[in-house]
Amino acid sequence: MQDIYNFPAEIAPIEAPFAMAQLRKPEFPAHTFDIRDFGAVEGGKIKNTEVFKKAIFAATQAGGGTVLVPRGKWLTGPIHLDDQINLHLTEGAEVLFSQDIADYLPAVYCRHEGINCYKYSPFIYANGKTNIAITGRGVLNGQGKPWWDLTTQEKAPGELLRAMADQDVPVEERVFIDDQNGRLRPAFIQPIGCRNILIEGVTILYGAFWTITPTYCENIIVRGVKIMTEGEYGHTPNGDGINPSSCKNVLIEYCYFDTGDDCIAIKSGRDKDGIKTGRPSENMVIRYCRGDRGHGGIVIGSEMSGGVRNVYAHDCIFQGTDRALRIKAARERGGYVKDLWFRNITADRIVHEAIMISMKYTADGFSGFRKGDQPPWFGNYHFYNITCHQAAGNLIKIDGLEEQPVENLHFEKINLTGEQGIAIANAKNVTFKDLTIRTQQTPAVNIDPGEAIKFEGEVKFTTD
């Protein structure tokens, strides 16, 4: 495992088990626009929203460049990036985002939990832009507590949004910023429909909702980023780390997570809206990352109705997360999750399952048991050299559907220790090769039902 805090300046070649472009950092014109030259006031008390707008506009008029945030505390509302803009935070710089919810109006086009809509502006936003970056060793501080109060009010607007999507209500009418439809929290960083994106080196603290969620984007590099949404300031509800949604060609490397939800979660749309949009997440490499807290280390789903394919994760460590690796979908969600590779993953102090594959995920306790006419398809997964030193739940749990089993899984060089062993339901063509399992409870393996489940090579089961 390489040091995530001293990541190399250059990106090493991507070596994936599928065809994928070699990603390169976007380049920017050699113009620098210091926010102080546009009237920025340091101290974290006076809003500099218009200052950031002016600096970005000036850079855009010059053909692009670097908008420089120097040392100090700088308060602002939302920042909207434009083509060829690199927002660079000098070490010692801290951008504090306004706690006045009205500052994030007017509403902008977003995707909320896999459904297209209009809601409050993300803290950093871009729509349809090319060559954008957020770089440097500074801090982006969301100060998200005022937004967290909306969490208890989001059930009704969330259900309304899903109903609107199911009824094909035009996206322009799905607006969630007031008492009429309710309010939905914004993401911290959400480029949408953008190309050539770099987020590098910054520390991101305590937003309103998901932290980094590029949506409908291509060619994305996130490296050397530290994300904290769980800690001294509090617990960010739904405080996921990095959630690419319907994106292509993504590299996530040398990132650190201490999150109130999933560390990394790959998405592609929810239910009818995701199926109708039909944009998969594909060609993604995750390497040299570490998660110390979070619901899941590397997660795919549950919003995956547009499909997910070609994901390769290697050389990552998760310790203290609920699960290390998790692939999940609701029973009626449609879409597919296929062609996944996990290699050299180490886990410890896992709260539930070390590896969880479930097609019955539900947040309400019921939908996982309702049969739909569009079950998802899960298959072609490869797990190699996976180690877990301790898990409190099943070491591996595979939960397919009676009407659509999980298919074609290969586990090799697996060494896991925990309370419970392997549980398989509704899966076929599953191979375990060179497997070591140490459990506190018996049986070490429970298959009910399964088809063509094979154990090959050196297989050891130990019960303490």
N, C-alpha and C positions, 0 to 999 in steps of 0.2 A: 504493500500500500504506500503510495507516494504522499508527501506532505501537502495537504490541501491548502495550508497557509502560505506556502512558498511555491506556488505553482509556476511553471515555466512561462516565459514571455511568449514563446512561439507554440503554436498548436501542432502536436505530433500527428503524423498521418493517421487517418481513420482506417482501421482494418476490421471491416464488418463481414459477417457471413452472407451478405446480400449486396447487391450493387448500390453504391451510394456515392454521391459527389464528395470530393475533398473540400471541406468548408474553409473559407478564408475570411479573416476579419475585413469588414468594410474599410475603405480608405477615405479620408476627408481632406478637403483643401486646407492649406496651411494658414488659415486665418483664425485668430483667437478673439473672442468677444467676452471680456471680463464683465460680469454683471455689475460690478461697482461703477463701471463707466456708463452705465445706464441708470444710475441712481439707487442701486441696492443699499439698503440700510441693514447693518449687521446687528445682532443681539437677540433675535428670535422673538421680537415683540411687534414689529411693524411688518405688515404683509408686503411682499415683493412680487406679487402675482403679475402685475403689469410690467415690472422690470424684466422678468423672465420672458414675457411675450415680446417685449421690445428687442431684447438681445437675440432671441430666436429669429425674429423677423429680419433684423439687420444681417444676421448670418445667412439667412435664406436669400436675401437680396444680393448678397455678395457671392452667391453660388454655393454656399455651405461653409462649414467650419466647426470649430470647437467653442461651445458656450461654457466658459470657465466659472466654476464656483470656488472661490478661495477659502482659506481657513476662516472659521467663525460659524455662527449660527444664523441661518437665513430662513425666515418664515415665508411661506407662500401657499397659494391655492393650487389648483391643478396645473400641471405643465404639459403642454401639447407640443410634441416634436414635429418637425417638418423634414423634408428630404435633405439628406446630406448634413444632418446635425448630430454632433457628438456632445452630449451633456456630460462634462467632466468635473468630478468632485475631487479637489485636491485633498490629500491626507490632512485631517483636522477640520475639514468642512462638514457641516451637518445641515441638511435641508430638513426643516420642520414643516410638516404639512398642516394646514389650517384645521382647527377643530370646529369651524363653523360650516355646518352641512350645506347651507345655502351657497357657499362659495363654489360648490361642485355642480352648479347649474350654469347653462341649460343642459338638459339631458343629451346624451350622445349614444350612438349606436354601439351596442355591446352584445355579448353573449353571456347569459346568466345561467350557470349550471347546465349548460348544453342547449339553451334555447335562446334564439335571437330576440332582442328587445331594445328598448331605450331606457336608460336609467342614469343615475348620477355619474359624472365623469370619473374615470379612474384617476388616481393621483398623478400618474404619468401615462399619457395616451398618445396614440398615433393611428390614423386611419388612412390606408392606401399609400403609405410612404415607402421610400426606398433608401437604403443606407442610413440607418439610425443607430445610435449607440448611447449607452449609459456606462461610463467608465470612471476609474479612479479609486482611491482608497478612502473615500469619504463615506458618510452615513446618510441614508434616507430614513427619516424617522416619521412614521405615519401617525403617531399619537392617536391611535384609533379608538380610544374608549368611548367617545360620544356616539360612534357608529355602532358599537356593540349593543347599545340599548335597543337598536332596531331589531335585534335577533328575535326577541320575544314577539315581535309584530310581523315577522316575515312569513309565517305559515300561510296566512290567507292570500297575500300577494303572490307567493310562490305557487300555490294551487291555482290561482287565477291565471298566471302566466302559462302554466301547463295546459289549462283548459283553452285559453286563447290559441295556443299552438295547435292543439288537437282539432279545433274548430276552424283552422286556417284564417284566423283574424290577421289582417295585414300587420307586418312588423311595425310599421309606423304608428299603429294604434296601440301597441303594447308598451305603454309608457308608465314607469313606476317611480314617481318622484313626489307624490302628493297623497292627500287623503282619499281621492277618488279610487285609485287602483291599489294604493299602498306604496311602500317604499322598499327598494332593494339596494343593498350595499354595493359599492363599487369595488373592483379589484384595485390593487396597488399599482401594478404596471400591466397594461393591456394594449399592446399593438394589435390592430386588426386589419387584415388584408395587406400586410406589409412584407417587404423582401429585404434580405440582408440586414440582419439585426445582431448587434453585439451588446451583451450586458456582462461587464467584467470588473471584478475587484471590489465592488461596493458592498457595504453592509446594509441590510434592509430590516427595519424593526417595526413590528406591531401596526399593521395596516387595519383596514376595515373588514377584510374578507380574504379571498385568495391573494397570494402575493404576486407572482409573475405568471401571467396566463396569455401567451401569444395565441392568437386566434386567426385561423385562415391565413397563416403566414408561411413563408418559405425561407430557408437558409438562416437558421437561428443558432447563435452560439451564446451559451450562458456558462461562464467559467470564473472560478475563484470568488464566487458570491457567497456571502454568509447571510442566512435568513433566520431571524428569531421572531417567533410569534407566540412564544410561551416562556415566561420568565418573571423577573422582578416586577415589570410593569403590569403583568396580568396575562390572561389567556385570551387569545384572539379566536372568537368563534369561527369555525371553518377557515382557520388560518393556514391553509395549504401553502407549501413552498413554491414549487414550479409545476404548473399544469398546462402543458401544451395542448391546444384544442384544435383538432383538424389542421394540423401543421405537417409540413414535409421538409425533410433534411434538417435535423435538430441534433446539436451536440451539447450535452450537459456534462461538465467535468470540473473536478476540484471544488465542488460546492459543499458547504456545511449547513446542516439543518437542525434547528431546535424548535419544533413547530407544534401548534395546537391542533393540527390535523395531519394529512398525508405530507410526507417530505416531497415526493415527486409523484404526480398522478397524471397519466396520459388519458386524454378525453377526445371524443369526436362527435358530440351531440347527443341529445336525449330524445328517445321515443320518436314520435311522428316527425317532429321538427328536424331531428338529426338524420332520420332516414330520407326525408325530403331534400335536405341540403346535400347529402351524399358526399361529404368531404372526409376521407379517412385521415387518420394520423399515421404517418409512415416514414420509414427511414430515420430512425432515432438511435443515437448512441449515448449511453450514460456510463461514465467511467470516473474512478478515483473520487467518489463522493462519500460523505459520512453523515449519518443521521443519529442524533442522540435521543431525541424524543419525536413522537409523531404517531399517528394512527397506523401508517404503513411506511416502510422505507421506499420501495419502488412499487407503485400501484398502477394498474391499468383498469379504467372504468371508474364508477359504474356507468357514467354517461359515455357510451361507446357505440351508439346506433349508426354512426357513419363508418364504422370499421376501424380497426387498428391492426397494422401489420409491419413486419420488419423492425423489430426492436431488439437491440443488443446492449445488455448491461453487464459490466465486468469490473472487478477490482473495487468493490464498494464495501463499506462497513456500516452495520446498523446495530446499535446497542441501546436498549431501553425503549424501542418502538413497540407498538402493539403487535405488529407483524413485520417480517423482513420483506417478503415478496407476496404481493396479493394481486390476483386477477379476478375481477368481479363484474357481474351484470345482473340486472333484474330479469326475471323470467320471460317477460314479454317485450324486451327491449329491442330485439332485432339486431342486425349488424353482425360483426364477427370480430374475434381477436385471434390472430393466427401468426405463425412464423415468429416465435420469440426465442431468444437465447439469453441465458443467465450463466455467467462464468466467474469463478473466484469471488464468491460472495461470502462474507463472514458476518455472523450475528451472535448476539449475546443478550441476556436479560430481556428476552422477548416476552411480552405480556400475554399474548394469546398464541396463535399458530406461527411457526416459522415460515411455512409456505402454505398459502391459502388460495385455492382455485374454486370459485363458487359462481354458479349461474342462478343462484336464488337470493342474491343480495336484496335487502329491503331496508328502508329507513323507517317504515311504519309498522313492521311486524306482520303484515298480511300479504303484500304484493308478491313476495317470494313464493307463495303457495298457489297463486292464481295462474292457470295456464292461459297463454295467449296464442294468437295465430302467427306470431313472428318471434319464435325463440331465437336467441343468439347462437352463434357457432363458435366453439372454442376448440383449437387444435394446433398441432405441430409446435410443441414446446420442448426446449432442450435446456436441461439443468446440468451443469458440470462443475465439480469441485465446490460444493456448497457446504459450509460448516456452520453449525449453530451450537454454542456451548451450553445454552439453557433456554428453554421455552416452557411457559406454564400451561400451554394448551397442546393440541396435536402438533407433532413435528411436521407432518404433511397432511393436509386435508383437501380432498378433491370431491366436490359436490356438483355433479352434473344434473341434467334433467332426465326424467324417464323418457320424454319425447325427443330429447336431443342430448346424448351423452357427450362428455369431454373425450376427445380422440387424439391419439398419437402423441404420447408424452414419453420423453426419454430422460431418466435420471442416472447420472454416472458420477462416481467418486463423491458420494454423499455421506457426510459424517455429522450426525445430529444427536443432541442430548436434550431430554426434557421430560415433562410429566407423562404425556401420552404419545402413542406411536403414530402409525399411518392409518388414516381412515379414508376409504374410497367408496363412493356411491355414484353409480351411473357413469362409468368410464370404460373405455375400451382401448386396446392396444397401448398399454402402459408397460414400460420396461424399466426395471431398476437393476443397475450394474455396479458392482463394488460398493455395497451399501453397508454402513454401520449405524445402528440405531440403539440408543441407550434410553430406557424409559423407567419411570417409577411405577407405572400401571400396566396391566395386561388387558387385552392382547396387544402385542407389538404391531400387528397388522389386522385390520378389520375391513373386509371387502363385502359390500352389501348394497347393490349387486355390482359386478364388474365382469368384463369379458376380455380375454387375452391379456391378463396381468402376469408379467414374467419377472423372475428374479434370476440374474445371471452373475457370473464371476464370483468374487468373494463377498458373501453376505453374512453379516453378524447381527444378532439381536441379543441384547442384554437387558435384564430387568433387575433393578436394585430393590 
